[in-house]
Amino acid sequence: EELLSNIRLQYENSSSNLHPYGMDGSIVSWVNDVDFDGTIEPGDGDIVYLYTGMRRGGNQYYALDVTQRDQPEILWVIHGGSGDFAQLGQTWSKPVKSKVKIDNVVHDVLFFGGGFDPAVDATPSGRVKSTIGNAIYMVDAVTGDRLWMASDGILGSAGLNAPLMEYAIPSDLSVVDINFDGLADQIYVGDLGGQLWRFDISNGNTASTLIDGGVIAALASDDLINARRFFAIALGSGHVNEPLETTTVNRFYVVLQENVFTPPENGYTTLTETNLDDRTNVISDSPTSSGWYITLENSGEKQLSSPLTVSGNLIFSTYEPSVAVNACSGATGIGRVYLMDIGTAEPNEDLNNSNNVDKLDRHRVLASPSIPPTPKLLFPEDATEPVLLIGPEQPLSDVSLVDTDEWERTFWYENQ
């Protein structure tokens, strides 16, 4: 319904009109096969729900019931900008399906960020404080009702007042079940002000005391060079909306946490770059303090996808923009894949085949000049170790990610 107004624009197809965005978000599924028989049968209580946002297309989230796939139905719709979701901006954040326990009752929930603030588009370089998008939401996965939120505004009965939440959060949240009991325990996310947030969930508490949190790292400032924006966790900076921007110096960070299984004993301490080791020009295996960072040293180089961690190896891709040669050809750029030790930023091998391990061995230039996607790990049936893929590139078969002595195929099965 929200997209009906686009029909005339799409029909006219005029170059004078701005591009009409529609449904542009990622889809998340919740499949509950109650009796594990491999068949979705509504009579058994099985369900299949789909969740998606609009991204640039609007500020709604939709839930679809496709349990009977020839009879799909709208389960619920969240409308941003009013009621319990007054601070919900453009729905960029992909919902994360999880479970929490409120008052000793387990709830199926969705977590998502407050979204993107279109006002940021007017300031491609520099930080922008927002009054929409600067929030985090937890909703009931079946009804769409808001169960909890965090923001710097008026929250109602179930929420966390976070005065530092002044910047929009379009990122996907990292929701962690730290003790493998099936319940969410922690949330990590970065915002458009260069802040890294941590939230701890005390399962069994009331909704109003369920989640506490705060900023654990502030890694940007208002000047253009240091106006880093975090669209993805863990944790590289880069402006997704402005991939050709070259003013800001972007970096990749690893922040270490001592209190892993419980909330920090003395509250949420905010680290800055002065608390982290600058490992840009250091490749020796020396201890780090509260974490480290490296500067992405090429002009305009930025991290625009999600990182991957495998057996202590940190893997991520970056994009360096270039200028179009002439008006008849588009600008392309340079894609890179980085591979290093997650604890020290040390190169793990001679990645550029120079017969000398130095800081340049942290990355390899990709064949494709476009923005590279998130690295993926595949497990071929007869392979001795996993295979690393970066989009359509040839597999990085010469990269060793695991110790073959520790590589063991495992299986799971259920007794019938």
PEBELRA-V539993 format. One record per helix or strand. SS is the DSSP state (A for helix, B for strand). FROM is the first residue (numbers start at 1). TO is the last residue. Records with the same first field share a line. If there is no record, write none. Layout:
SS=FROM-TO, FROM-TO
This chain:
A=6-12, 42-44, 55-57, 83-85, 118-122, 207-209, 224-226, 240-242, 273-275, 359-362
B=27-32, 47-53, 60-65, 73-79, 90-90, 96-102, 105-113, 115-116, 135-140, 146-151, 159-161, 169-169, 174-176, 186-190, 195-201, 211-218, 236-236, 251-255, 271-271, 277-278, 291-295, 302-302, 308-310, 313-320, 334-341, 363-365, 376-378, 387-389
